[in-house]
Amino acid sequence: MEATAARGAEGLTAAAREALCGALQALQRDDGGFAGLDGRSDPYFTLFAWFCLRALGVPYDRDNLCAYMAAHRHATRAIDAQCAALLLACESRTVRDTSYGVIVLSLMRGDTRGVYASFLRCLAARKVPRWMARVAWWGQQDLFQSDRAARLPTPRLAAGLVLATLAGASAPGMRVALKERQCAGGGFASASGAQADLLATAVTRFALGCVAETEQVQHPDATRERDLAFIEACWLDDGLFGASPTAVQGDAEHTFYGLLALGTCRPLRKGEESDIR
């Protein structure tokens, strides 16, 4: 994901990169965190701002940032605690968590909060074994291979397709369901009949790209130009990416989705290989 976002950042013009970096840096508060939608420091949005700065190759104050996240390592909100744990682990400020039993159980249960927290745990681990993906897929494959799959939100469908790919399973029905979320004007919608949004566009293109890389085939990307136009339209006047071209304000989370989506529109860099096998 980070490599894909970095490819997206590399495609920016110097002026666009400068504007985007400036808008992200302006989100940092005195306590080291980055602002959320309410203007106050927030661990969740801090994580995405950090993702963006790394993808852009922008220097940042690690000590101040890590001090802020360390204060949220045991936050009441599980998602805040997991965001802090991931950042601190990747910055080598704490031992990486590889308690695979907890991750597998939450993935098998399919609880939305548990799955997302486990996803962040996976990112914090040094290496996620293939068997874990297979066990997790075994616990959820009925959901994605039934009629219910077509009614699932696009981000969950995309996550399921990536999980199936990691597990070495074939999921053609999920690919079809995702492609049906393509909007005529470019981008993908989070549900059938909805308007395109940046999150759905980023995760769908990323998931379909993972499948293509695993199969080691070149699938024609007939909608690339339309999707690219939609992604660029989500870059708002405040210098950040928003959920859609009509969003009132941008934020760090959607700015990461913007870079990720842009990266899916660019080929792998010379000498770069996918981590999906």
C-alpha positions, 0 to 999 in steps of 0.5 A: 500500500505504501509503495503504491501511494509513493508511486502516486506521489511521484507522479505529482508535479513539483508545484502539486507536491509542494502544495500537498505537503504544505497542506499536510504539514499545516495539520500538525498541532503543537502536541505532535498530532495531526488534526481531524475534521474538527481541527483537533489532534486525532490519532486516526488522522495522525496515522494517515497524515504520517502515511502521506508524509512517508509516501511523499518523502517529506521529513517530519518530527519523529520525536514529537509525533511519537510522543503524541502517539505514545500517549494514545497507546492505551486509548479507550477507543480501540482504533486509536490504540491500534493506530498508535501501536502501528505508528510506534512499531514502524518507527521502532519505538515499540516491539512489533505485535505478532499475536496472530491468534487475536488477529485470526479470531477477529478476522474469522468473526468478521466484526467490522471493528475487530477486522479493522483493528486486526488489519492495523495489527497486520501492518505492524507485524514484521511478516504475516504468514500465509497460513493466517490469510488462509484461516481468515479466508476460510472463516469468511468465504461464505459471506463473500461467495453468497448473494450477500456479497453484492450488497456489501459495501465496496471497501469490504468487498475490496478487502475480501478480494485482497484477503482471498488473493493473499490466501491463494483463493479464486474469487471471480464473483467478487471481481465482477461485483467490484467492477459493477460499482464502476461509475460512468463518469469515473471512479467507483461507488461504495454501494450500487446506485451511489455516487463515486467516492475516493475511498471506494475508488482507491480500494477497488483499484488497489484490490483489482491490481493485487489480483492482476499482479498475483496472476502476473497478467496485464489486464486492460485498464479501459477506465484508467483515464476516467478514474484518473480525472475523478481522482484529480477532481477530489483534490480540493481548494484547501490543498487536501483530498476530499471524499468526492469533488463536492466535499466541503473540506479535505483531510489526511485520511482521504489524502492518503486514499488520493495518493493510493488511487493515483498510484494504481493509475501508474505502472510499477517502478523499474525494478519494483516487485509486488509484495502480493504472491 
